[in-house]
Amino acid sequence: MKDFFSILRRFVPPYKYYLALNIFFNILASVLTLFSFALIIPILEILFKLKQASYTFMEWGSGSIKDVAINNFYYYITTIIDEKGAGFALLILGVFLMVMTFFKTAATYLSSYFMIPLRSGIVRDIRNYVYEKVVSLPIGFFTSEKKGDVMARMSGDVGEIENSIMASLDMMFKNPIMIIVCLATMFAISWQLTLFVLILLPTAGYIMGQVGKKLKRRSLEGQNQWGLLMSIIEETLGG
């Protein structure tokens, strides 16, 4: 973990502008995702006629923001149903859902779009650093080390670092934003069900952690075999 943060401190700062834009659009995509899912609730209620209550308009400040917003939303929906019919109200909600989904997809695309320069720049800087390091090594180093192993480290290991950095950046910025937004919404809807879910999370996390450790061990073995394979290829072609 210490090595990972040292790599981030060394290679990420030149691209902090792209990182900031990526974080912003991740937050926007998370919020729009919640709105898209929230719109499905009134659509289902209209389709299956689950809620027949009457609503009156509430002034902002007459109650909590959540209660006033939900009440006024259903007030406008029931007004449209009474004046235009349930079909027209369903059409309006469907169009609004499509628009929200479009903006959510656009925000997700832009977050990935601004991640590409960050990813390419970090990989370029790492490759340049490794190349300069190899060039600066004494000749005696190459007589004791296999050339294929050096080639594997310059190609395969840098690729592994690239994948781990990108996955870690997603884990540090994208996933926590989505988790925080979703948890806040879940607690606002039902804190009892949210606590029940949180109780089950440690068990699922333990199982996923054990699987991840086994995959990492196999990945390390694969990297070692890749270095041996590159050495055999280099010796075969050189001979």
N, C-alpha and C positions, 0 to 999 in steps of 0.2 A: 504493500500500500504506500509506503514511504517513497519507493522508487517511482511509483505511478504519479504521485503528486509532484515529484521533482521533474518528471518529464512534462507534465502539464505546465508547470511554472516556467519551464524553459522554452517550450515550443508554441504554447497557446497565445501568450500576450500579443504577438504581432497581428493576430487575427481576432482580437476582442470585439471589433466592430461587427463582424459576421456572427460571433457568438451572442452578442447582445440582441441582434435581430432575430436569431434563431430562438432565443428564450422568449422574446416578445410574441412571436407568432405561435409558439407552443402554448403560451398562456391563452392567446386568442382562440386557438383551435380547441383547447380544453373547455373554455366557456361556451363556445358555439356548439360543441358536442353535447353538453348538458341541455342547452336550449332545444336542440334537435330531438333528444330523447324525451324531454318534457312535453313537447308538442304532440307526441304519440298518445299521451293520456287522454286529452280531450277528444282526439279523433276516435279512439276506441269507445269512449263514453257516448259519443254521438251515434256511432255505428250500432252499438248494442243497447243504447238507451239505459245506461247504468245510473245516470244521475238526473233526476227530475226536479230538483230543488229550484226555488226562485231566488234571484239575487237582486239587490239594490245597490246603486252606485255609492261608494264610500269615498269621502274626501281624504286626500293624502294627509297623513298626520293624525287621523282619527283612530289609528291602530298601528300595529307593527307593520313594517314595510312588506314582509312576507304575506301577512293576512290580507292587507289592502290590495296588493298586486294580484294575488290569486282570485280574490273576490271580484275585482274590477275586470279581470280577464274573462271570468265566467259570466259576468254581467253583460259584457259586449257580445260574447258568443250566444248567450240565450236571447239577447235582443235581435241579433241577426237571424237566429232560428225562427223567432216569432214573426219577424217582418218578411224574411226572404225564404224561409224553409231550411230544413236540416241539410238538404243537398247543397244549397249555396254555401252554408256555413262550413260544410265539409270541404267544399272546393277551395274556399278561402284558406282554411287551415292546411290543406294539401299544398297549395301554391306557396304559402309561407314556409312550410316544411322544406320544400324544394329549394327555396332561396337560402334558408339557413344551412341546409346541407351543402349547397354550392359554396357558400362563404367558408364553411368549416373545411371543405376539401381544399379550397384555395389557400387557407391559412396553413393547413398541413403541408401542402406543396411548397409554399414559400419558406416554411421552417426547414424543409429538406433542401430547398434551393440555396439557402444561405449556409447550410452545413457543408455543401460541396467544396466551396473555396477554402473553408477551414480544414476539411479533410485533406484536400490535395496539397495545400500549403504545408501542413504538418508532415505529411509523408515525404514531400520534396525536401524539407529541411532535414528530416531524419536520414534520408538517403545521402544527401550531401555531407552530413556529419560523418556517417559511416564510411563513405568513400574517402573523405579527407583523412580519417583515422587510419584506414588501410594503407593509403599512399604514404603516410608518415611513418609506418612501421619499418623497422630495420629488415634488411634482406635475410638475416638469420632466422627471423620469425617464420618465413615461408619455407625454409628448409626443414623445420621441425613440425610444421602444421600441414595438414592436407589441404590442397587448394580447393577441393570440392566442398570441404566443410566451411571454408571462408566464403565461398560463393553462396552456399546455402544460407549462411547467416546474413549475407548482404541482400538476399532476395526473400527467402521464406520467412526468416525471423522478423525482418522489417514489415512484411505483410501481416504477421501475427500481431506485432505492436500496433499497426494501423487498425486492425479489427478490434483489438482490446481497447484502444483509445476511443474509437468511435462508439463502441458499445458502452463504455464507461461514461462518455459525455451524455449519451442518451439516458443512462441510468441516473446521472447527477442532475440533469436539467429537465429533460422531457418527462420522464416517469414521475419524479416527485411533484411536478406541477399538476399533472393529471390526478395523482393520488390525493393531493391536498384539496383540489377543487371538488373531486368526487366525494371525499370524506365530509367536507363541509356541507355539501348538498344532502348526503345521506343522513347526517346528524339533524339537519333541518327538517327532513321528511319524517324520519323515525329513529330516535336515538337508541331504542331498545333493539331493533333489528341490526343496527350498526354495531352495537356492542357484541351481539351474538356472532356477527361475521368476524370481528376482531379477535374473538376468543379462538376461532378456528384457524386464524392465520398462522400462528406459530407452528402448528402441526404441518400445514402445507409448506411453510418455509423450510422446515427441517428436511422434509422429503426432497424438496427441490435442491437444497444445499448438498445433500448426499449424492444426488445424481450429478450435480455440477462438479463435485470433486472427482468422481470417476471419469467424467468426460475430460477434465483437465489433465489427469494422469495419462489418459490415452493420447491426448493431443501432444504432450511432451514426448512420449515414445515415438509418435509419428514424426515430430521434428528431428529427433535423433536419427531415425531411419532415413529421412530426407537428406540429411547431411552425408550419411554413408553412401546413399545412392548417387549424390552429386560427385562424391570423391571417386566412385567406380567409373562414372561416365567420363570424368576429366582424365583419369589415368588411362582408360581405354582409348579415348581419342588422342591423348598425348603420346601413347605408345604405338 
